[in-house]
C-alpha cells in the first residue's frame, strides 16, 4: 500500500502490524543521494541540487576464505530538498532499515536507522535521509525535477542544509584522490608508461619514475637503469603515477586543496 507523506499526520506512523516509521515534522525532506565518482552520475548537474559532498564510501563483503572485509570507492553525495507530498511510502515492502518509496513516479529506497522494541520494529526517517547508491542518470533527473530550487528555500532551511556540508581532511583527500586515480592507472598502464613507487619502497635508491617494460597479472616489470625489477600493485603510488602520465584530473578546488599540506 502506498501512503503519501503529506497525509501522514502522526510522528510515529504505524505502517502495519509490529512496524512503525518515525517521520520528521517538517514539510520538506532533505534527501541525500550517493553516486560513485567513476560513474556517469558523477557528472550530473542541475539547478535544484542544493548541496554536493565528496565522500569515501565503504562496502562490506564476506566470503568463506576471508570472512568479513571492506573495500572503498570515491563517491559524491547529491542533496535534494523535496516536499513530503512528493514522497509516497510503500508500507508493505518497507522494513528493517529499508524504506521503499515512490518519488515522481520512480522507486527509491531509503536506507535508515532502525531497531526492535516491545512494539515490533521501528525505522526512522530523518533530515538528510539517504537513498541507496544511484547508478542511472535518469533517476537523478527524476529527483531534480521534483526538488525545490535554492531560491525558493527559506533561510532557516538553508541553514539546516548547510549543516550537512562536509569537507575532507588532508588524509582523506589523499585517500579520495588515490581512489579516483587507481582505476584509471590500472586500466591504462602499459609498456612505455611511467610508474612511481611509494616513498618507502625504493629501487636503486629511487622511487621513480620508472618505465614499464611489460605488464603481468598483478605486477609490472620496470626498467631501472641497471636492469628490470618486478613491482607489485601494493608498492605503487597511484597519485604520482597518474600525474606522471598526465591522467590525473583535478578533484579539489584551490580553496579545499590540502594535498600539498
C-alpha positions in Angstrom: 0.0 0.0 0.0 1.3 3.5 -0.9 0.9 6.2 1.7 1.6 9.8 0.8 3.8 11.5 3.5 1.7 14.7 3.3 -1.3 12.8 4.6 0.5 11.1 7.5 -0.1 13.3 10.5 1.5 11.0 13.1 5.1 11.4 14.1 5.1 7.7 14.9 3.3 6.2 11.9 2.1 2.6 12.3 2.7 1.4 8.8 1.5 -2.1 9.6 1.3 -4.6 12.5 4.5 -4.5 14.5 6.1 -2.0 12.2 6.4 1.8 12.9 8.0 4.6 10.9 9.2 7.7 12.7 8.8 10.8 10.4 10.2 14.3 10.6 7.7 17.0 11.3 8.9 19.4 8.6 7.0 19.9 5.3 10.2 19.3 3.3 12.6 16.4 3.5 16.3 16.8 2.6 17.2 13.6 0.6 20.8 12.5 0.2 21.7 10.6 -3.0 25.1 8.8 -3.2 26.7 8.1 -6.5 30.1 6.6 -7.5 32.8 9.0 -8.7 33.6 6.8 -11.8 30.0 6.6 -13.0 28.2 8.8 -15.4 26.1 10.1 -12.5 29.1 12.0 -11.1 28.9 14.5 -13.9 25.2 15.2 -13.3 24.4 18.9 -12.8 21.1 20.7 -12.1 19.9 24.0 -10.6 17.9 22.1 -8.0 20.9 20.3 -6.4 21.2 22.2 -3.1 24.5 20.6 -1.9 27.2 18.2 -3.1 29.7 16.4 -0.8 32.7 14.3 -1.7 32.8 11.0 0.3 34.9 7.9 0.7 32.3 5.1 0.5 32.9 1.8 2.3 31.4 -1.5 1.1 31.2 -4.6 3.4 31.8 -8.0 1.9 32.1 -11.6 3.1 33.4 -14.8 1.8 34.3 -18.2 3.3 38.1 -17.6 2.9 38.5 -14.0 4.0 35.5 -13.7 6.2 34.2 -10.1 6.6 36.2 -7.4 4.8 35.8 -3.9 3.4 36.5 -2.2 0.1 36.4 1.6 -0.6 35.4 3.8 -3.5 35.3 7.5 -4.2 31.8 8.9 -4.3 29.7 12.0 -4.3 26.5 12.8 -2.4 23.9 15.0 -4.0 21.3 16.6 -1.8 17.7 17.4 -2.9 15.1 19.3 -1.0 11.8 17.5 -1.6 8.3 18.3 -0.4 6.8 15.5 1.6 3.7 15.4 -0.6 6.0 14.1 -3.4 7.1 11.1 -1.4 4.9 8.0 -1.2 5.9 5.2 1.2 5.3 1.6 0.2 4.2 0.2 3.6 4.2 -3.4 2.6 7.7 -3.6 1.2 9.4 -1.3 3.8 11.1 -2.7 6.9 14.3 -3.5 8.7 16.1 -0.2 7.9 15.0 -0.1 4.2 12.0 2.1 3.3 10.7 1.7 -0.2 9.2 4.9 -1.7 7.9 6.2 -5.0 9.1 9.8 -5.9 8.0 11.4 -9.1 6.8 8.1 -10.4 10.1 6.2 -9.8 11.0 3.8 -7.0 13.7 4.8 -4.5 14.9 3.0 -1.3 15.8 5.0 1.8 18.4 3.4 4.0 17.7 4.4 7.6 18.4 3.6 11.2 16.1 1.3 12.9 15.7 -1.2 15.7 13.4 -3.6 17.5 11.3 -2.8 20.6 8.3 -4.3 22.5 6.1 -2.9 19.8 8.0 -4.6 16.9 10.4 -2.9 14.5 10.8 0.9 14.2 12.5 2.7 11.3 13.4 6.4 11.4 13.3 8.9 8.5 15.3 11.9 9.5 16.6 15.0 7.6 19.4 14.0 5.3 18.0 10.6 4.8 20.0 8.6 2.2 18.9 6.5 -0.7 20.8 3.5 -1.9 23.6 4.3 -4.4 22.1 5.6 -7.6 23.7 4.3 -10.9 21.4 5.8 -13.5 21.4 9.4 -14.6 17.7 9.3 -15.3 17.0 8.6 -11.6 18.9 11.8 -10.7 16.9 13.7 -13.3 13.6 12.4 -11.7 14.6 13.7 -8.3 16.0 17.0 -9.6 12.7 17.7 -11.5 10.7 17.4 -8.3 13.1 19.0 -5.9 12.7 22.7 -4.9 15.2 25.3 -6.2 17.5 27.0 -3.8 15.8 30.4 -4.4 12.6 29.0 -3.0 14.1 27.6 0.1 13.7 29.6 3.4 16.8 31.0 5.2 16.1 28.7 8.1 16.0 25.6 5.8 19.2 26.8 4.1 20.9 26.9 7.5 19.8 23.3 8.1 21.0 22.2 4.7 24.4 23.8 5.3 24.9 21.8 8.4 25.2 18.7 6.2 28.1 20.2 4.3 31.4 18.3 4.9 35.0 18.9 4.0 37.5 16.1 3.8 40.6 16.4 5.9 44.0 16.2 4.3 44.5 12.4 4.9 41.0 11.6 3.5 41.6 13.9 0.5 44.7 11.9 -0.3 42.7 8.6 0.0 39.9 10.1 -2.1 42.4 11.2 -4.9 44.0 7.8 -4.8 40.7 6.0 -5.2 40.0 8.2 -8.2 43.5 7.7 -9.8 44.0 4.0 -9.1 41.3 2.6 -11.5 42.5 5.0 -14.3 46.1 3.8 -13.9 45.1 0.1 -13.7 43.2 0.5 -16.9 45.7 2.5 -18.9 49.2 1.5 -17.7 51.1 -0.5 -20.3 54.5 -0.9 -21.9 56.3 2.5 -22.2 54.2 4.2 -19.4 55.8 5.6 -16.3 55.5 4.2 -12.8 56.2 5.9 -9.5 56.6 3.9 -6.3 55.6 4.8 -2.7 58.2 6.8 -0.8 59.2 3.9 1.4 59.8 1.4 -1.5 62.9 2.2 -3.4 64.7 0.6 -6.3 68.4 1.6 -6.6 67.7 4.4 -4.1 64.9 5.9 -6.1 61.1 5.6 -6.2 61.0 6.6 -9.9 59.6 7.3 -12.3 60.4 4.0 -14.0 59.5 2.9 -17.5 57.2 -0.1 -17.7 58.7 -2.9 -19.8 55.7 -5.2 -19.6 52.6 -5.9 -17.5 51.7 -9.2 -15.7 48.5 -10.1 -13.9 49.2 -8.2 -10.6 52.5 -6.5 -11.2 54.7 -4.6 -13.7 58.2 -5.3 -14.9 60.1 -2.0 -14.8 63.4 -0.8 -16.2 65.6 0.9 -13.6 68.8 1.7 -15.4 70.7 -1.4 -14.3 68.1 -4.0 -15.2 64.5 -4.9 -14.7 62.5 -5.2 -11.4 59.1 -6.7 -10.7 56.8 -4.2 -8.9 53.5 -5.3 -7.3 50.4 -3.1 -7.2 50.8 -2.5 -3.4 54.0 -0.6 -3.9 52.7 1.8 -6.5 52.0 5.5 -5.7 48.8 5.8 -7.8 48.5 9.6 -7.4 52.1 10.3 -8.5 51.8 7.7 -11.3 48.6 9.4 -12.6 50.4 12.8 -12.6 53.5 11.4 -14.3 51.4 10.0 -17.2 49.1 13.1 -17.5 45.9 11.2 -16.4 45.1 12.9 -13.2 42.0 15.1 -13.1 41.8 17.9 -10.5 39.3 16.7 -7.9 39.7 19.5 -5.3 39.4 23.2 -5.8 42.2 25.6 -4.7 40.0 26.6 -1.7 39.8 23.0 -0.4 43.0 21.6 -1.8 45.1 20.2 1.1 47.1 17.6 -0.9 50.3 19.6 -0.6 50.0 20.2 3.1 
